[in-house]
């Protein structure tokens, strides 16, 4: 089918069918998809892993990020960390709903983005939010990096969790959605562990590193503790562009640089077979 015929079919279906119609969904799948920022890497800086540790952890990572700009264009997302967890605890104890907790978490991730932005300001690296994303191509062209708060802006529209009130789509999911939406080159999560383990290595000395695994294999294992948010795995199953993520220990200098260069350091989680 030619592009013109495909476009005509899609327009006809959109005008005559429900937006939930399976045939309409299949038609949108057949239309050409573009990668908006295909040479950009999204790097998520963990709130607990880095921002909460202060100067000793943050300064070396900032220098590594700045140095990496010479070879890579970077979108740098921030997590919420311990302050977000404390806010979630208070809000949940007060009986507030998921949407309120989501808004609170977004504010904390924004604080971390602001602090990281000031540390990189003299190099011209901006913090972007909301409509500021429209200017991303300019920032990435001029200074080869930009910073954003990782929390997706769902606020009161946050999808409800299966149980409890903690927002299920937090900063890991938000950074991943940015990478997928822009069709970015890769998605790297910078944590304070060497990657994904069979258990939490902070409190289980028998935990074993998993260098590579598929989403289906990981879901089947049903591990009690994951280093990335579980909704990221479901997002990967439906993704078009970013079909793998990499988790590295950013407390070890050079790990992020190696990951950006395509080396298999840490853990790589893949969506499985190509779509």
C-alpha positions as CSV (number, residue, x, y, z in Angstrom):
1,X,0.0,0.0,0.0
2,X,1.4,3.4,-1.0
3,X,1.8,6.2,1.6
4,X,-1.1,8.1,0.0
5,X,-3.4,5.1,0.1
6,X,-2.4,4.5,3.7
7,X,-3.2,8.1,4.7
8,X,-6.5,8.0,2.9
9,X,-7.5,4.7,4.7
10,X,-6.5,6.2,8.0
11,X,-8.5,9.4,7.4
12,X,-11.6,7.4,6.4
13,X,-11.4,5.2,9.5
14,X,-10.9,8.2,11.8
15,X,-14.0,9.8,10.4
16,X,-16.2,6.7,10.5
17,X,-15.0,4.5,13.4
18,X,-14.7,4.7,17.2
19,X,-11.2,5.6,18.4
20,X,-11.2,2.3,20.1
21,X,-11.8,0.4,16.9
22,X,-9.2,-2.4,16.3
23,X,-9.0,-1.8,12.5
24,X,-8.3,1.9,13.2
25,X,-5.6,1.0,15.7
26,X,-4.0,-1.3,13.1
27,X,-4.1,1.4,10.4
28,X,-2.3,3.9,12.7
29,X,0.4,1.2,13.3
30,X,1.0,1.0,9.5
31,X,1.6,4.7,9.1
32,X,5.3,5.8,8.9
33,X,6.7,6.9,12.3
34,X,9.6,9.3,12.7
35,X,12.3,9.6,15.3
36,X,12.3,13.2,16.4
37,X,15.7,13.2,18.2
38,X,17.4,9.9,17.1
39,X,20.9,10.8,18.1
40,X,20.1,12.0,21.6
41,X,20.7,9.9,24.8
42,X,18.3,10.2,27.7
43,X,20.1,9.9,31.1
44,X,18.1,9.6,34.3
45,X,20.0,10.8,37.4
46,X,18.6,9.0,40.5
47,X,17.4,11.2,43.3
48,X,18.4,8.8,46.1
49,X,21.4,7.6,44.2
50,X,22.9,11.0,43.6
51,X,21.1,14.2,44.6
52,X,20.6,13.0,48.1
53,X,24.3,12.1,48.5
54,X,25.3,15.7,47.9
55,X,28.6,17.1,46.6
56,X,30.6,13.9,46.9
57,X,28.4,12.0,44.4
58,X,26.9,14.9,42.4
59,X,30.1,16.8,41.4
60,X,31.9,13.9,39.7
61,X,28.8,13.0,37.8
62,X,28.3,16.6,36.6
63,X,31.8,16.6,35.3
64,X,31.3,13.3,33.5
65,X,28.0,14.6,31.9
66,X,29.7,17.8,30.8
67,X,32.6,15.9,29.3
68,X,30.2,13.5,27.5
69,X,28.7,16.3,25.6
70,X,31.7,16.4,23.2
71,X,30.6,13.1,21.8
72,X,26.9,12.8,22.7
73,X,23.8,15.0,22.9
74,X,22.1,14.5,26.3
75,X,18.6,14.9,27.8
76,X,19.2,14.6,31.6
77,X,16.2,13.7,33.8
78,X,16.1,13.9,37.6
79,X,14.5,11.7,40.2
80,X,12.8,12.7,43.4
81,X,14.7,10.6,46.0
82,X,14.2,10.6,49.7
83,X,12.4,13.9,50.0
84,X,9.7,12.6,47.6
85,X,9.4,9.4,49.6
86,X,9.0,11.5,52.8
87,X,6.3,13.6,51.1
88,X,4.5,10.5,49.9
89,X,4.5,9.1,53.4
90,X,3.0,12.3,54.9
91,X,0.4,12.7,52.2
92,X,-0.6,9.0,52.4
93,X,-0.9,9.2,56.2
94,X,-3.1,12.2,55.8
95,X,-5.4,10.2,53.5
96,X,-4.7,12.1,50.3
97,X,-5.3,10.5,46.9
98,X,-2.9,9.4,44.3
99,X,-3.2,12.5,42.2
100,X,-2.1,14.7,45.1
101,X,0.9,12.5,45.7
102,X,1.8,12.6,42.0
103,X,1.8,16.5,42.2
104,X,4.0,16.4,45.3
105,X,6.5,14.0,43.7
106,X,6.7,16.2,40.6
107,X,7.6,19.2,42.7
108,X,10.5,17.3,44.4
109,X,11.9,16.0,41.1
110,X,11.7,19.6,39.9
111,X,13.7,20.8,42.8
112,X,16.5,18.3,41.9
113,X,16.4,19.5,38.3
114,X,16.7,23.1,39.4
115,X,19.7,22.3,41.6
116,X,21.4,20.3,38.8
117,X,20.6,23.1,36.4
118,X,22.4,25.7,38.6
119,X,25.5,23.4,38.8
120,X,25.6,23.3,35.0
121,X,24.4,26.8,34.3
122,X,27.8,28.3,33.5
123,X,28.1,25.8,30.7
124,X,24.8,27.0,29.2
125,X,22.8,23.8,30.0
126,X,19.1,24.8,30.6
127,X,16.4,23.3,32.7
128,X,13.3,22.7,30.5
129,X,9.7,22.1,31.6
130,X,6.2,22.3,30.0
131,X,6.3,24.4,26.9
132,X,10.1,24.6,27.2
133,X,10.3,21.2,25.6
134,X,9.4,22.9,22.3
135,X,12.9,24.6,22.3
136,X,14.8,21.3,23.0
137,X,16.2,21.1,19.4
138,X,17.8,24.5,19.9
139,X,19.3,23.7,23.3
140,X,20.6,20.4,22.1
141,X,22.1,22.0,19.0
142,X,23.7,24.9,20.9
143,X,24.9,23.3,24.2
144,X,24.3,19.6,23.5
145,X,22.4,19.0,26.7
146,X,19.2,19.9,28.6
147,X,17.8,19.0,32.1
148,X,14.2,18.1,32.9
149,X,12.3,16.8,36.0
150,X,11.7,13.1,35.4
151,X,8.2,12.9,36.9
152,X,5.6,12.7,34.2
153,X,3.1,15.6,34.4
154,X,0.0,13.5,35.2
155,X,-0.7,15.3,38.4
156,X,-4.4,14.5,39.4
157,X,-4.6,12.4,36.1
158,X,-2.0,9.9,37.4
159,X,-3.2,6.3,36.5
160,X,-4.4,4.7,39.7
161,X,-2.3,1.9,41.2
162,X,-3.6,-1.6,41.7
163,X,-3.3,-1.1,45.5
164,X,-2.6,1.9,47.8
165,X,-2.0,5.5,46.7
166,X,1.7,5.7,45.6
167,X,1.8,6.9,42.0
168,X,2.9,4.0,39.8
169,X,4.3,6.2,37.0
170,X,7.1,8.1,38.6
171,X,10.5,9.4,37.4
172,X,11.9,6.3,35.8
173,X,8.7,6.0,33.7
174,X,8.7,9.7,33.0
175,X,12.3,9.6,31.6
176,X,11.6,6.5,29.6
177,X,8.5,8.1,28.1
178,X,10.5,11.1,27.0
179,X,13.1,8.8,25.3
180,X,10.3,6.9,23.5
181,X,8.3,10.0,22.5
182,X,11.4,11.6,20.9
183,X,12.6,8.4,19.4
184,X,15.9,8.8,21.2
185,X,19.1,6.7,20.7
186,X,19.0,5.1,24.2
187,X,17.8,5.3,27.7
188,X,20.3,5.0,30.6
189,X,19.4,4.9,34.2
190,X,22.3,6.1,36.5
191,X,21.9,4.4,39.9
192,X,24.1,3.6,42.9
193,X,24.2,-0.2,42.2
194,X,26.1,-2.1,39.4
195,X,22.7,-3.0,37.8
196,X,19.8,-5.3,38.3
197,X,20.2,-8.0,40.9
198,X,18.2,-11.0,41.9
199,X,17.5,-9.2,45.2
200,X,18.4,-5.9,46.8
201,X,22.2,-6.0,47.2
202,X,22.0,-3.4,49.9
203,X,20.4,-5.8,52.4
204,X,20.9,-9.2,50.8
205,X,24.6,-10.3,50.4
206,X,23.5,-13.4,48.3
207,X,22.1,-11.1,45.5
208,X,23.5,-11.8,42.1
209,X,23.9,-9.3,39.3
210,X,21.9,-10.0,36.1
211,X,23.9,-8.6,33.2
212,X,21.1,-9.0,30.6
213,X,17.5,-10.0,30.6
214,X,14.3,-9.6,28.6
215,X,11.1,-7.9,29.9
216,X,9.2,-11.2,29.7
217,X,12.0,-13.1,31.6
218,X,12.1,-10.4,34.2
219,X,8.3,-10.4,34.7
220,X,8.3,-14.2,34.9
221,X,10.9,-14.1,37.7
222,X,8.6,-11.8,39.8
223,X,11.5,-10.4,41.8
224,X,10.4,-8.7,45.0
225,X,12.7,-5.7,44.4
226,X,13.5,-4.0,41.1
227,X,16.0,-1.2,40.4
228,X,13.6,0.4,38.0
229,X,9.9,1.1,38.3
230,X,7.7,-1.9,37.2
231,X,5.5,0.2,34.8
232,X,8.7,0.8,32.7
233,X,8.6,-2.9,31.7
234,X,5.0,-2.6,30.4
235,X,5.9,0.6,28.6
236,X,8.8,-1.2,26.9
237,X,6.4,-3.9,25.6
238,X,4.5,-1.4,23.6
239,X,7.4,0.8,22.5
240,X,8.4,1.5,19.0
241,X,11.8,3.1,19.3
242,X,13.4,2.5,22.7
243,X,13.3,-1.2,23.0
244,X,16.0,-1.6,25.6
245,X,17.2,0.3,28.7
246,X,20.6,0.2,30.5
247,X,21.3,0.5,34.2
248,X,24.7,1.6,35.3
249,X,26.5,2.5,38.6
250,X,27.3,6.2,38.2
251,X,29.2,6.2,41.5
252,X,32.0,4.4,39.5
253,X,33.6,7.0,37.3
254,X,33.5,6.2,33.6
255,X,30.6,3.8,33.7
256,X,28.2,6.3,32.2
257,X,30.7,7.3,29.5
258,X,31.2,3.6,28.6
259,X,27.4,3.1,28.4
260,X,27.0,6.1,26.2
261,X,29.7,4.7,23.9
262,X,27.6,1.5,23.5
263,X,29.6,-0.7,25.9
264,X,27.7,-3.4,27.9
265,X,28.3,-2.2,31.4
266,X,25.8,-2.8,34.1
267,X,22.5,-4.4,33.1
268,X,20.6,-4.2,29.8
269,X,16.9,-5.0,29.8
270,X,15.4,-5.6,26.3
271,X,11.8,-5.7,25.2
272,X,12.5,-9.0,23.4
273,X,11.8,-9.6,19.7
274,X,11.6,-6.6,17.4
275,X,8.1,-5.4,16.7
